[in-house]
Amino acid sequence: MPNTVKIALIQAACVENVEQNILDSIAKVKEAAQNGAKIICLQELFNTLYIGQDVDVAYYDYAEVLPGKTSDRFGALSKELGIVTIVPMYEFVKPGIYFNSVVVYDTDGTYLGKYRKNHIPDGPQYLEKYYFTPGNTGYNIFETKFGKIAVGICWDEWFPEVARIFALQGAQLIFYPSAIGSEPDRPDISTSKAWEKVISSHGICNSVYIAAVNRVGTEQGKNSEMTFYGSSFISNPYGDIMAKGGTEEEIIYADVDFSICKEAADLLQFHRDRRVDTYKPVLKMVIE
């Protein structure tokens, strides 16, 4: 297993045509692989518009069985190019049960498993509780040819507990595919800086690399629109931003040296000095 690996984040704008989104993403994955990337992550719900703007039962039809016909196209691509692909999609299980999920394929096309988003937001134009059942996969790790990785999805990235659990299980690199942008009830505020700070700080506290990929573009809802701010980034275990995207479509690259994870962990010793015997109040919803 190599110490250093190049990773890539596919920051893209989505259109209504699902097949076009898939073809565009395949082209971008191929480009990233040609440029040396070995682990490539797509954004949350990469093949559809962000459905959370509106409540519409018709959007359930976007969901697919996972792994399935769309995700397996990336499994075949993984085998063809010798890369790891991270493919976030809307998952159908049975009528009334849908998940916001991600599947991972190894370099030989092997399906390594799935993760289902645990934290489901509900707010103006982020109406995800209508579409997604809270995840039931726990916080699993994917052992790829290039190292142990974890994947949380969007709202998961704001919760420090998620990154801590991933790291305690041995993850050295955490991916966070996302779809985040304008706040319709506070149009004067952008959360982009807070988003970068809070997620990169998880890397510091857990001695891991962070790779957060977000969509771009403006998408029209029934009675509204949302603009996604991109700003995808990769940070190291000291919280330094190694690479960052803007607000347009692009591929973000960085060389990740896993030996830095051990270096940071040995220096800062956050995991050693935890007092797990004192943390029971965290398990309560309210402390009264």
DRENTI-622626 format. One record per residue (C-alpha): residue number from 1; residue in one letter; x, y, z. Coordinates in steps of 0.02 Angstrom, whole numbers, plus 50000, padded with zeros to 5 digits. Example, Ala and Ser with C-alpha at 12.3 -4.5 7.8 and 13.67 -1.06 7.14 Angstrom:
<rs>
<r><i>1</i><aa>A</aa><c1>50615</c1><c2>49775</c2><c3>50390</c3></r>
<r><i>2</i><aa>S</aa><c1>50684</c1><c2>49947</c2><c3>50357</c3></r>
</rs>
This chain:
<rs>
<r><i>1</i><aa>M</aa><c1>50000</c1><c2>50000</c2><c3>50000</c3></r>
<r><i>2</i><aa>P</aa><c1>50081</c1><c2>50165</c2><c3>49947</c3></r>
<r><i>3</i><aa>N</aa><c1>50107</c1><c2>50305</c2><c3>50074</c3></r>
<r><i>4</i><aa>T</aa><c1>50060</c1><c2>50439</c2><c3>49949</c3></r>
<r><i>5</i><aa>V</aa><c1>49912</c1><c2>50441</c2><c3>49832</c3></r>
<r><i>6</i><aa>K</aa><c1>49835</c1><c2>50575</c2><c3>49721</c3></r>
<r><i>7</i><aa>I</aa><c1>49651</c1><c2>50605</c2><c3>49751</c3></r>
<r><i>8</i><aa>A</aa><c1>49524</c1><c2>50705</c2><c3>49651</c3></r>
<r><i>9</i><aa>L</aa><c1>49357</c1><c2>50787</c2><c3>49686</c3></r>
<r><i>10</i><aa>I</aa><c1>49234</c1><c2>50813</c2><c3>49543</c3></r>
<r><i>11</i><aa>Q</aa><c1>49148</c1><c2>50981</c2><c3>49571</c3></r>
<r><i>12</i><aa>A</aa><c1>49009</c1><c2>50996</c2><c3>49444</c3></r>
<r><i>13</i><aa>A</aa><c1>48844</c1><c2>51079</c2><c3>49401</c3></r>
<r><i>14</i><aa>C</aa><c1>48695</c1><c2>50964</c2><c3>49372</c3></r>
<r><i>15</i><aa>V</aa><c1>48556</c1><c2>50976</c2><c3>49243</c3></r>
<r><i>16</i><aa>E</aa><c1>48384</c1><c2>50898</c2><c3>49233</c3></r>
<r><i>17</i><aa>N</aa><c1>48441</c1><c2>50763</c2><c3>49111</c3></r>
<r><i>18</i><aa>V</aa><c1>48505</c1><c2>50621</c2><c3>49221</c3></r>
<r><i>19</i><aa>E</aa><c1>48599</c1><c2>50531</c2><c3>49083</c3></r>
<r><i>20</i><aa>Q</aa><c1>48690</c1><c2>50692</c2><c3>49038</c3></r>
<r><i>21</i><aa>N</aa><c1>48748</c1><c2>50711</c2><c3>49218</c3></r>
<r><i>22</i><aa>I</aa><c1>48812</c1><c2>50532</c2><c3>49216</c3></r>
<r><i>23</i><aa>L</aa><c1>48905</c1><c2>50554</c2><c3>49052</c3></r>
<r><i>24</i><aa>D</aa><c1>48982</c1><c2>50718</c2><c3>49109</c3></r>
<r><i>25</i><aa>S</aa><c1>49041</c1><c2>50637</c2><c3>49270</c3></r>
<r><i>26</i><aa>I</aa><c1>49114</c1><c2>50487</c2><c3>49178</c3></r>
<r><i>27</i><aa>A</aa><c1>49212</c1><c2>50608</c2><c3>49067</c3></r>
<r><i>28</i><aa>K</aa><c1>49276</c1><c2>50703</c2><c3>49218</c3></r>
<r><i>29</i><aa>V</aa><c1>49326</c1><c2>50542</c2><c3>49308</c3></r>
<r><i>30</i><aa>K</aa><c1>49424</c1><c2>50489</c2><c3>49154</c3></r>
<r><i>31</i><aa>E</aa><c1>49509</c1><c2>50659</c2><c3>49149</c3></r>
<r><i>32</i><aa>A</aa><c1>49555</c1><c2>50647</c2><c3>49333</c3></r>
<r><i>33</i><aa>A</aa><c1>49625</c1><c2>50472</c2><c3>49309</c3></r>
<r><i>34</i><aa>Q</aa><c1>49728</c1><c2>50531</c2><c3>49160</c3></r>
<r><i>35</i><aa>N</aa><c1>49801</c1><c2>50664</c2><c3>49273</c3></r>
<r><i>36</i><aa>G</aa><c1>49856</c1><c2>50532</c2><c3>49399</c3></r>
<r><i>37</i><aa>A</aa><c1>49713</c1><c2>50528</c2><c3>49524</c3></r>
<r><i>38</i><aa>K</aa><c1>49687</c1><c2>50358</c2><c3>49606</c3></r>
<r><i>39</i><aa>I</aa><c1>49539</c1><c2>50396</c2><c3>49721</c3></r>
<r><i>40</i><aa>I</aa><c1>49402</c1><c2>50500</c2><c3>49641</c3></r>
<r><i>41</i><aa>C</aa><c1>49246</c1><c2>50563</c2><c3>49729</c3></r>
<r><i>42</i><aa>L</aa><c1>49087</c1><c2>50631</c2><c3>49650</c3></r>
<r><i>43</i><aa>Q</aa><c1>48971</c1><c2>50753</c2><c3>49738</c3></r>
<r><i>44</i><aa>E</aa><c1>48812</c1><c2>50711</c2><c3>49835</c3></r>
<r><i>45</i><aa>L</aa><c1>48669</c1><c2>50650</c2><c3>49722</c3></r>
<r><i>46</i><aa>F</aa><c1>48788</c1><c2>50674</c2><c3>49577</c3></r>
<r><i>47</i><aa>N</aa><c1>48669</c1><c2>50620</c2><c3>49438</c3></r>
<r><i>48</i><aa>T</aa><c1>48516</c1><c2>50726</c2><c3>49480</c3></r>
<r><i>49</i><aa>L</aa><c1>48466</c1><c2>50901</c2><c3>49525</c3></r>
<r><i>50</i><aa>Y</aa><c1>48460</c1><c2>50931</c2><c3>49713</c3></r>
<r><i>51</i><aa>I</aa><c1>48284</c1><c2>50871</c2><c3>49752</c3></r>
<r><i>52</i><aa>G</aa><c1>48271</c1><c2>50949</c2><c3>49925</c3></r>
<r><i>53</i><aa>Q</aa><c1>48209</c1><c2>51117</c2><c3>49863</c3></r>
<r><i>54</i><aa>D</aa><c1>48030</c1><c2>51054</c2><c3>49846</c3></r>
<r><i>55</i><aa>V</aa><c1>47914</c1><c2>50919</c2><c3>49908</c3></r>
<r><i>56</i><aa>D</aa><c1>47865</c1><c2>50815</c2><c3>49758</c3></r>
<r><i>57</i><aa>V</aa><c1>47824</c1><c2>50630</c2><c3>49759</c3></r>
<r><i>58</i><aa>A</aa><c1>47884</c1><c2>50617</c2><c3>49579</c3></r>
<r><i>59</i><aa>Y</aa><c1>48063</c1><c2>50641</c2><c3>49637</c3></r>
<r><i>60</i><aa>Y</aa><c1>48059</c1><c2>50468</c2><c3>49716</c3></r>
<r><i>61</i><aa>D</aa><c1>48078</c1><c2>50403</c2><c3>49540</c3></r>
<r><i>62</i><aa>Y</aa><c1>48258</c1><c2>50465</c2><c3>49538</c3></r>
<r><i>63</i><aa>A</aa><c1>48305</c1><c2>50329</c2><c3>49663</c3></r>
<r><i>64</i><aa>E</aa><c1>48390</c1><c2>50168</c2><c3>49608</c3></r>
<r><i>65</i><aa>V</aa><c1>48436</c1><c2>50003</c2><c3>49688</c3></r>
<r><i>66</i><aa>L</aa><c1>48619</c1><c2>50010</c2><c3>49745</c3></r>
<r><i>67</i><aa>P</aa><c1>48730</c1><c2>49940</c2><c3>49682</c3></r>
<r><i>68</i><aa>G</aa><c1>48640</c1><c2>49947</c2><c3>49516</c3></r>
<r><i>69</i><aa>K</aa><c1>48645</c1><c2>49995</c2><c3>49335</c3></r>
<r><i>70</i><aa>T</aa><c1>48711</c1><c2>50172</c2><c3>49359</c3></r>
<r><i>71</i><aa>S</aa><c1>48834</c1><c2>50142</c2><c3>49498</c3></r>
<r><i>72</i><aa>D</aa><c1>48901</c1><c2>49987</c2><c3>49412</c3></r>
<r><i>73</i><aa>R</aa><c1>48954</c1><c2>50095</c2><c3>49265</c3></r>
<r><i>74</i><aa>F</aa><c1>49078</c1><c2>50172</c2><c3>49385</c3></r>
<r><i>75</i><aa>G</aa><c1>49128</c1><c2>50001</c2><c3>49449</c3></r>
<r><i>76</i><aa>A</aa><c1>49174</c1><c2>49956</c2><c3>49271</c3></r>
<r><i>77</i><aa>L</aa><c1>49265</c1><c2>50122</c2><c3>49255</c3></r>
<r><i>78</i><aa>S</aa><c1>49363</c1><c2>50084</c2><c3>49413</c3></r>
<r><i>79</i><aa>K</aa><c1>49421</c1><c2>49920</c2><c3>49339</c3></r>
<r><i>80</i><aa>E</aa><c1>49462</c1><c2>49998</c2><c3>49171</c3></r>
<r><i>81</i><aa>L</aa><c1>49564</c1><c2>50140</c2><c3>49246</c3></r>
<r><i>82</i><aa>G</aa><c1>49632</c1><c2>50055</c2><c3>49403</c3></r>
<r><i>83</i><aa>I</aa><c1>49554</c1><c2>50184</c2><c3>49519</c3></r>
<r><i>84</i><aa>V</aa><c1>49441</c1><c2>50193</c2><c3>49671</c3></r>
<r><i>85</i><aa>T</aa><c1>49275</c1><c2>50280</c2><c3>49636</c3></r>
<r><i>86</i><aa>I</aa><c1>49157</c1><c2>50353</c2><c3>49766</c3></r>
<r><i>87</i><aa>V</aa><c1>48981</c1><c2>50367</c2><c3>49694</c3></r>
<r><i>88</i><aa>P</aa><c1>48844</c1><c2>50457</c2><c3>49795</c3></r>
<r><i>89</i><aa>M</aa><c1>48667</c1><c2>50421</c2><c3>49737</c3></r>
<r><i>90</i><aa>Y</aa><c1>48484</c1><c2>50415</c2><c3>49788</c3></r>
<r><i>91</i><aa>E</aa><c1>48447</c1><c2>50237</c2><c3>49842</c3></r>
<r><i>92</i><aa>F</aa><c1>48283</c1><c2>50142</c2><c3>49824</c3></r>
<r><i>93</i><aa>V</aa><c1>48253</c1><c2>49999</c2><c3>49946</c3></r>
<r><i>94</i><aa>K</aa><c1>48064</c1><c2>49977</c2><c3>49942</c3></r>
<r><i>95</i><aa>P</aa><c1>47916</c1><c2>50094</c2><c3>49920</c3></r>
<r><i>96</i><aa>G</aa><c1>47925</c1><c2>50221</c2><c3>50060</c3></r>
<r><i>97</i><aa>I</aa><c1>48105</c1><c2>50179</c2><c3>50105</c3></r>
<r><i>98</i><aa>Y</aa><c1>48239</c1><c2>50281</c2><c3>50018</c3></r>
<r><i>99</i><aa>F</aa><c1>48414</c1><c2>50328</c2><c3>50073</c3></r>
<r><i>100</i><aa>N</aa><c1>48542</c1><c2>50460</c2><c3>50028</c3></r>
<r><i>101</i><aa>S</aa><c1>48686</c1><c2>50340</c2><c3>49998</c3></r>
<r><i>102</i><aa>V</aa><c1>48860</c1><c2>50316</c2><c3>49926</c3></r>
<r><i>103</i><aa>V</aa><c1>48941</c1><c2>50161</c2><c3>49853</c3></r>
<r><i>104</i><aa>V</aa><c1>49128</c1><c2>50130</c2><c3>49835</c3></r>
<r><i>105</i><aa>Y</aa><c1>49219</c1><c2>50028</c2><c3>49705</c3></r>
<r><i>106</i><aa>D</aa><c1>49400</c1><c2>49969</c2><c3>49717</c3></r>
<r><i>107</i><aa>T</aa><c1>49530</c1><c2>49971</c2><c3>49580</c3></r>
<r><i>108</i><aa>D</aa><c1>49479</c1><c2>49802</c2><c3>49510</c3></r>
<r><i>109</i><aa>G</aa><c1>49295</c1><c2>49851</c2><c3>49503</c3></r>
<r><i>110</i><aa>T</aa><c1>49252</c1><c2>49762</c2><c3>49665</c3></r>
<r><i>111</i><aa>Y</aa><c1>49102</c1><c2>49835</c2><c3>49755</c3></r>
<r><i>112</i><aa>L</aa><c1>49166</c1><c2>49876</c2><c3>49930</c3></r>
<r><i>113</i><aa>G</aa><c1>48999</c1><c2>49922</c2><c3>50007</c3></r>
<r><i>114</i><aa>K</aa><c1>48888</c1><c2>50070</c2><c3>50042</c3></r>
<r><i>115</i><aa>Y</aa><c1>48861</c1><c2>50205</c2><c3>50171</c3></r>
<r><i>116</i><aa>R</aa><c1>48691</c1><c2>50283</c2><c3>50205</c3></r>
<r><i>117</i><aa>K</aa><c1>48681</c1><c2>50462</c2><c3>50266</c3></r>
<r><i>118</i><aa>N</aa><c1>48642</c1><c2>50467</c2><c3>50451</c3></r>
<r><i>119</i><aa>H</aa><c1>48602</c1><c2>50650</c2><c3>50482</c3></r>
<r><i>120</i><aa>I</aa><c1>48454</c1><c2>50712</c2><c3>50382</c3></r>
<r><i>121</i><aa>P</aa><c1>48421</c1><c2>50901</c2><c3>50382</c3></r>
<r><i>122</i><aa>D</aa><c1>48255</c1><c2>50988</c2><c3>50367</c3></r>
<r><i>123</i><aa>G</aa><c1>48247</c1><c2>51174</c2><c3>50331</c3></r>
<r><i>124</i><aa>P</aa><c1>48196</c1><c2>51297</c2><c3>50197</c3></r>
<r><i>125</i><aa>Q</aa><c1>48242</c1><c2>51218</c2><c3>50029</c3></r>
<r><i>126</i><aa>Y</aa><c1>48337</c1><c2>51079</c2><c3>50119</c3></r>
<r><i>127</i><aa>L</aa><c1>48182</c1><c2>50971</c2><c3>50139</c3></r>
<r><i>128</i><aa>E</aa><c1>48274</c1><c2>50806</c2><c3>50151</c3></r>
<r><i>129</i><aa>K</aa><c1>48168</c1><c2>50720</c2><c3>50282</c3></r>
<r><i>130</i><aa>Y</aa><c1>48033</c1><c2>50698</c2><c3>50150</c3></r>
<r><i>131</i><aa>Y</aa><c1>48153</c1><c2>50601</c2><c3>50038</c3></r>
<r><i>132</i><aa>F</aa><c1>48278</c1><c2>50511</c2><c3>50148</c3></r>
<r><i>133</i><aa>T</aa><c1>48264</c1><c2>50383</c2><c3>50287</c3></r>
<r><i>134</i><aa>P</aa><c1>48404</c1><c2>50404</c2><c3>50417</c3></r>
<r><i>135</i><aa>G</aa><c1>48547</c1><c2>50285</c2><c3>50379</c3></r>
<r><i>136</i><aa>N</aa><c1>48562</c1><c2>50113</c2><c3>50456</c3></r>
<r><i>137</i><aa>T</aa><c1>48739</c1><c2>50063</c2><c3>50403</c3></r>
<r><i>138</i><aa>G</aa><c1>48828</c1><c2>50139</c2><c3>50552</c3></r>
<r><i>139</i><aa>Y</aa><c1>48992</c1><c2>50226</c2><c3>50514</c3></r>
<r><i>140</i><aa>N</aa><c1>49083</c1><c2>50100</c2><c3>50407</c3></r>
<r><i>141</i><aa>I</aa><c1>49259</c1><c2>50103</c2><c3>50335</c3></r>
<r><i>142</i><aa>F</aa><c1>49311</c1><c2>50055</c2><c3>50159</c3></r>
<r><i>143</i><aa>E</aa><c1>49476</c1><c2>49964</c2><c3>50141</c3></r>
<r><i>144</i><aa>T</aa><c1>49537</c1><c2>50011</c2><c3>49969</c3></r>
<r><i>145</i><aa>K</aa><c1>49697</c1><c2>49967</c2><c3>49879</c3></r>
<r><i>146</i><aa>F</aa><c1>49764</c1><c2>50138</c2><c3>49927</c3></r>
<r><i>147</i><aa>G</aa><c1>49713</c1><c2>50145</c2><c3>50109</c3></r>
<r><i>148</i><aa>K</aa><c1>49570</c1><c2>50153</c2><c3>50232</c3></r>
<r><i>149</i><aa>I</aa><c1>49443</c1><c2>50285</c2><c3>50189</c3></r>
<r><i>150</i><aa>A</aa><c1>49275</c1><c2>50339</c2><c3>50255</c3></r>
<r><i>151</i><aa>V</aa><c1>49131</c1><c2>50434</c2><c3>50175</c3></r>
<r><i>152</i><aa>G</aa><c1>49005</c1><c2>50544</c2><c3>50263</c3></r>
<r><i>153</i><aa>I</aa><c1>48872</c1><c2>50638</c2><c3>50165</c3></r>
<r><i>154</i><aa>C</aa><c1>48839</c1><c2>50826</c2><c3>50177</c3></r>
<r><i>155</i><aa>W</aa><c1>48748</c1><c2>50859</c2><c3>50342</c3></r>
<r><i>156</i><aa>D</aa><c1>48854</c1><c2>50721</c2><c3>50421</c3></r>
<r><i>157</i><aa>E</aa><c1>49006</c1><c2>50832</c2><c3>50395</c3></r>
<r><i>158</i><aa>W</aa><c1>48951</c1><c2>50960</c2><c3>50524</c3></r>
<r><i>159</i><aa>F</aa><c1>48949</c1><c2>50834</c2><c3>50667</c3></r>
<r><i>160</i><aa>P</aa><c1>49118</c1><c2>50802</c2><c3>50753</c3></r>
<r><i>161</i><aa>E</aa><c1>49059</c1><c2>50634</c2><c3>50818</c3></r>
<r><i>162</i><aa>V</aa><c1>49053</c1><c2>50565</c2><c3>50642</c3></r>
<r><i>163</i><aa>A</aa><c1>49235</c1><c2>50604</c2><c3>50603</c3></r>
<r><i>164</i><aa>R</aa><c1>49290</c1><c2>50540</c2><c3>50773</c3></r>
<r><i>165</i><aa>I</aa><c1>49206</c1><c2>50372</c2><c3>50746</c3></r>
<r><i>166</i><aa>F</aa><c1>49279</c1><c2>50357</c2><c3>50572</c3></r>
<r><i>167</i><aa>A</aa><c1>49454</c1><c2>50396</c2><c3>50637</c3></r>
<r><i>168</i><aa>L</aa><c1>49442</c1><c2>50277</c2><c3>50785</c3></r>
<r><i>169</i><aa>Q</aa><c1>49405</c1><c2>50138</c2><c3>50660</c3></r>
<r><i>170</i><aa>G</aa><c1>49565</c1><c2>50177</c2><c3>50565</c3></r>
<r><i>171</i><aa>A</aa><c1>49512</c1><c2>50296</c2><c3>50426</c3></r>
<r><i>172</i><aa>Q</aa><c1>49654</c1><c2>50405</c2><c3>50365</c3></r>
<r><i>173</i><aa>L</aa><c1>49553</c1><c2>50502</c2><c3>50238</c3></r>
<r><i>174</i><aa>I</aa><c1>49372</c1><c2>50557</c2><c3>50255</c3></r>
<r><i>175</i><aa>F</aa><c1>49271</c1><c2>50610</c2><c3>50103</c3></r>
<r><i>176</i><aa>Y</aa><c1>49116</c1><c2>50719</c2><c3>50119</c3></r>
<r><i>177</i><aa>P</aa><c1>49014</c1><c2>50732</c2><c3>49959</c3></r>
<r><i>178</i><aa>S</aa><c1>48895</c1><c2>50879</c2><c3>49979</c3></r>
<r><i>179</i><aa>A</aa><c1>48758</c1><c2>50988</c2><c3>49905</c3></r>
<r><i>180</i><aa>I</aa><c1>48758</c1><c2>51153</c2><c3>49998</c3></r>
<r><i>181</i><aa>G</aa><c1>48734</c1><c2>51333</c2><c3>49948</c3></r>
<r><i>182</i><aa>S</aa><c1>48616</c1><c2>51477</c2><c3>49974</c3></r>
<r><i>183</i><aa>E</aa><c1>48511</c1><c2>51494</c2><c3>50132</c3></r>
<r><i>184</i><aa>P</aa><c1>48340</c1><c2>51555</c2><c3>50072</c3></r>
<r><i>185</i><aa>D</aa><c1>48287</c1><c2>51619</c2><c3>50243</c3></r>
<r><i>186</i><aa>R</aa><c1>48452</c1><c2>51714</c2><c3>50263</c3></r>
<r><i>187</i><aa>P</aa><c1>48506</c1><c2>51769</c2><c3>50089</c3></r>
<r><i>188</i><aa>D</aa><c1>48633</c1><c2>51888</c2><c3>50167</c3></r>
<r><i>189</i><aa>I</aa><c1>48734</c1><c2>51744</c2><c3>50240</c3></r>
<r><i>190</i><aa>S</aa><c1>48852</c1><c2>51620</c2><c3>50156</c3></r>
<r><i>191</i><aa>T</aa><c1>48903</c1><c2>51469</c2><c3>50257</c3></r>
<r><i>192</i><aa>S</aa><c1>49052</c1><c2>51430</c2><c3>50145</c3></r>
<r><i>193</i><aa>K</aa><c1>49185</c1><c2>51490</c2><c3>50267</c3></r>
<r><i>194</i><aa>A</aa><c1>49104</c1><c2>51405</c2><c3>50415</c3></r>
<r><i>195</i><aa>W</aa><c1>49086</c1><c2>51248</c2><c3>50310</c3></r>
<r><i>196</i><aa>E</aa><c1>49271</c1><c2>51244</c2><c3>50271</c3></r>
<r><i>197</i><aa>K</aa><c1>49325</c1><c2>51284</c2><c3>50449</c3></r>
<r><i>198</i><aa>V</aa><c1>49218</c1><c2>51158</c2><c3>50539</c3></r>
<r><i>199</i><aa>I</aa><c1>49257</c1><c2>51013</c2><c3>50422</c3></r>
<r><i>200</i><aa>S</aa><c1>49444</c1><c2>51045</c2><c3>50411</c3></r>
<r><i>201</i><aa>S</aa><c1>49447</c1><c2>51055</c2><c3>50601</c3></r>
<r><i>202</i><aa>H</aa><c1>49385</c1><c2>50874</c2><c3>50607</c3></r>
<r><i>203</i><aa>G</aa><c1>49547</c1><c2>50830</c2><c3>50519</c3></r>
<r><i>204</i><aa>I</aa><c1>49650</c1><c2>50916</c2><c3>50654</c3></r>
<r><i>205</i><aa>C</aa><c1>49558</c1><c2>50833</c2><c3>50798</c3></r>
<r><i>206</i><aa>N</aa><c1>49573</c1><c2>50661</c2><c3>50719</c3></r>
<r><i>207</i><aa>S</aa><c1>49740</c1><c2>50668</c2><c3>50625</c3></r>
<r><i>208</i><aa>V</aa><c1>49659</c1><c2>50630</c2><c3>50457</c3></r>
<r><i>209</i><aa>Y</aa><c1>49644</c1><c2>50707</c2><c3>50285</c3></r>
<r><i>210</i><aa>I</aa><c1>49478</c1><c2>50785</c2><c3>50237</c3></r>
<r><i>211</i><aa>A</aa><c1>49410</c1><c2>50794</c2><c3>50060</c3></r>
<r><i>212</i><aa>A</aa><c1>49245</c1><c2>50888</c2><c3>50043</c3></r>
<r><i>213</i><aa>V</aa><c1>49165</c1><c2>50905</c2><c3>49872</c3></r>
<r><i>214</i><aa>N</aa><c1>49017</c1><c2>51018</c2><c3>49836</c3></r>
<r><i>215</i><aa>R</aa><c1>48913</c1><c2>51053</c2><c3>49681</c3></r>
<r><i>216</i><aa>V</aa><c1>48904</c1><c2>51220</c2><c3>49590</c3></r>
<r><i>217</i><aa>G</aa><c1>48777</c1><c2>51310</c2><c3>49483</c3></r>
<r><i>218</i><aa>T</aa><c1>48602</c1><c2>51378</c2><c3>49506</c3></r>
<r><i>219</i><aa>E</aa><c1>48457</c1><c2>51255</c2><c3>49505</c3></r>
<r><i>220</i><aa>Q</aa><c1>48275</c1><c2>51301</c2><c3>49483</c3></r>
<r><i>221</i><aa>G</aa><c1>48141</c1><c2>51231</c2><c3>49597</c3></r>
<r><i>222</i><aa>K</aa><c1>47954</c1><c2>51247</c2><c3>49574</c3></r>
<r><i>223</i><aa>N</aa><c1>47944</c1><c2>51417</c2><c3>49659</c3></r>
<r><i>224</i><aa>S</aa><c1>48123</c1><c2>51454</c2><c3>49703</c3></r>
<r><i>225</i><aa>E</aa><c1>48304</c1><c2>51431</c2><c3>49655</c3></r>
<r><i>226</i><aa>M</aa><c1>48465</c1><c2>51383</c2><c3>49743</c3></r>
<r><i>227</i><aa>T</aa><c1>48644</c1><c2>51428</c2><c3>49703</c3></r>
<r><i>228</i><aa>F</aa><c1>48776</c1><c2>51304</c2><c3>49761</c3></r>
<r><i>229</i><aa>Y</aa><c1>48942</c1><c2>51380</c2><c3>49810</c3></r>
<r><i>230</i><aa>G</aa><c1>49065</c1><c2>51242</c2><c3>49767</c3></r>
<r><i>231</i><aa>S</aa><c1>49224</c1><c2>51286</c2><c3>49863</c3></r>
<r><i>232</i><aa>S</aa><c1>49272</c1><c2>51102</c2><c3>49872</c3></r>
<r><i>233</i><aa>F</aa><c1>49433</c1><c2>51075</c2><c3>49967</c3></r>
<r><i>234</i><aa>I</aa><c1>49561</c1><c2>50951</c2><c3>50029</c3></r>
<r><i>235</i><aa>S</aa><c1>49647</c1><c2>50980</c2><c3>50197</c3></r>
<r><i>236</i><aa>N</aa><c1>49786</c1><c2>50889</c2><c3>50288</c3></r>
<r><i>237</i><aa>P</aa><c1>49791</c1><c2>50825</c2><c3>50469</c3></r>
<r><i>238</i><aa>Y</aa><c1>49851</c1><c2>50996</c2><c3>50528</c3></r>
<r><i>239</i><aa>G</aa><c1>49702</c1><c2>51083</c2><c3>50449</c3></r>
<r><i>240</i><aa>D</aa><c1>49802</c1><c2>51163</c2><c3>50308</c3></r>
<r><i>241</i><aa>I</aa><c1>49701</c1><c2>51184</c2><c3>50148</c3></r>
<r><i>242</i><aa>M</aa><c1>49801</c1><c2>51092</c2><c3>50015</c3></r>
<r><i>243</i><aa>A</aa><c1>49685</c1><c2>51125</c2><c3>49869</c3></r>
<r><i>244</i><aa>K</aa><c1>49524</c1><c2>51222</c2><c3>49848</c3></r>
<r><i>245</i><aa>G</aa><c1>49396</c1><c2>51248</c2><c3>49711</c3></r>
<r><i>246</i><aa>G</aa><c1>49302</c1><c2>51404</c2><c3>49662</c3></r>
<r><i>247</i><aa>T</aa><c1>49121</c1><c2>51425</c2><c3>49611</c3></r>
<r><i>248</i><aa>E</aa><c1>49133</c1><c2>51346</c2><c3>49438</c3></r>
<r><i>249</i><aa>E</aa><c1>49150</c1><c2>51168</c2><c3>49375</c3></r>
<r><i>250</i><aa>E</aa><c1>49324</c1><c2>51098</c2><c3>49404</c3></r>
<r><i>251</i><aa>I</aa><c1>49424</c1><c2>50951</c2><c3>49467</c3></r>
<r><i>252</i><aa>I</aa><c1>49518</c1><c2>50975</c2><c3>49630</c3></r>
<r><i>253</i><aa>Y</aa><c1>49677</c1><c2>50873</c2><c3>49657</c3></r>
<r><i>254</i><aa>A</aa><c1>49797</c1><c2>50841</c2><c3>49800</c3></r>
<r><i>255</i><aa>D</aa><c1>49934</c1><c2>50717</c2><c3>49843</c3></r>
<r><i>256</i><aa>V</aa><c1>49892</c1><c2>50636</c2><c3>50009</c3></r>
<r><i>257</i><aa>D</aa><c1>50037</c1><c2>50568</c2><c3>50113</c3></r>
<r><i>258</i><aa>F</aa><c1>49966</c1><c2>50448</c2><c3>50242</c3></r>
<r><i>259</i><aa>S</aa><c1>50127</c1><c2>50451</c2><c3>50345</c3></r>
<r><i>260</i><aa>I</aa><c1>50074</c1><c2>50627</c2><c3>50399</c3></r>
<r><i>261</i><aa>C</aa><c1>49924</c1><c2>50551</c2><c3>50489</c3></r>
<r><i>262</i><aa>K</aa><c1>50040</c1><c2>50455</c2><c3>50606</c3></r>
<r><i>263</i><aa>E</aa><c1>50153</c1><c2>50606</c2><c3>50626</c3></r>
<r><i>264</i><aa>A</aa><c1>50007</c1><c2>50717</c2><c3>50677</c3></r>
<r><i>265</i><aa>A</aa><c1>49931</c1><c2>50586</c2><c3>50792</c3></r>
<r><i>266</i><aa>D</aa><c1>50097</c1><c2>50559</c2><c3>50882</c3></r>
<r><i>267</i><aa>L</aa><c1>50120</c1><c2>50746</c2><c3>50903</c3></r>
<r><i>268</i><aa>L</aa><c1>49946</c1><c2>50799</c2><c3>50959</c3></r>
<r><i>269</i><aa>Q</aa><c1>49884</c1><c2>50641</c2><c3>51048</c3></r>
<r><i>270</i><aa>F</aa><c1>49700</c1><c2>50687</c2><c3>51047</c3></r>
<r><i>271</i><aa>H</aa><c1>49646</c1><c2>50506</c2><c3>51042</c3></r>
<r><i>272</i><aa>R</aa><c1>49760</c1><c2>50455</c2><c3>51185</c3></r>
<r><i>273</i><aa>D</aa><c1>49696</c1><c2>50591</c2><c3>51302</c3></r>
<r><i>274</i><aa>R</aa><c1>49510</c1><c2>50567</c2><c3>51277</c3></r>
<r><i>275</i><aa>R</aa><c1>49411</c1><c2>50536</c2><c3>51436</c3></r>
<r><i>276</i><aa>V</aa><c1>49277</c1><c2>50419</c2><c3>51373</c3></r>
<r><i>277</i><aa>D</aa><c1>49219</c1><c2>50386</c2><c3>51551</c3></r>
<r><i>278</i><aa>T</aa><c1>49160</c1><c2>50568</c2><c3>51562</c3></r>
<r><i>279</i><aa>Y</aa><c1>49063</c1><c2>50582</c2><c3>51400</c3></r>
<r><i>280</i><aa>K</aa><c1>48896</c1><c2>50503</c2><c3>51446</c3></r>
<r><i>281</i><aa>P</aa><c1>48804</c1><c2>50671</c2><c3>51439</c3></r>
<r><i>282</i><aa>V</aa><c1>48841</c1><c2>50678</c2><c3>51252</c3></r>
<r><i>283</i><aa>L</aa><c1>48723</c1><c2>50530</c2><c3>51229</c3></r>
<r><i>284</i><aa>K</aa><c1>48576</c1><c2>50631</c2><c3>51295</c3></r>
<r><i>285</i><aa>M</aa><c1>48471</c1><c2>50736</c2><c3>51178</c3></r>
<r><i>286</i><aa>V</aa><c1>48444</c1><c2>50866</c2><c3>51316</c3></r>
<r><i>287</i><aa>I</aa><c1>48540</c1><c2>50893</c2><c3>51478</c3></r>
<r><i>288</i><aa>E</aa><c1>48423</c1><c2>50958</c2><c3>51612</c3></r>
</rs>
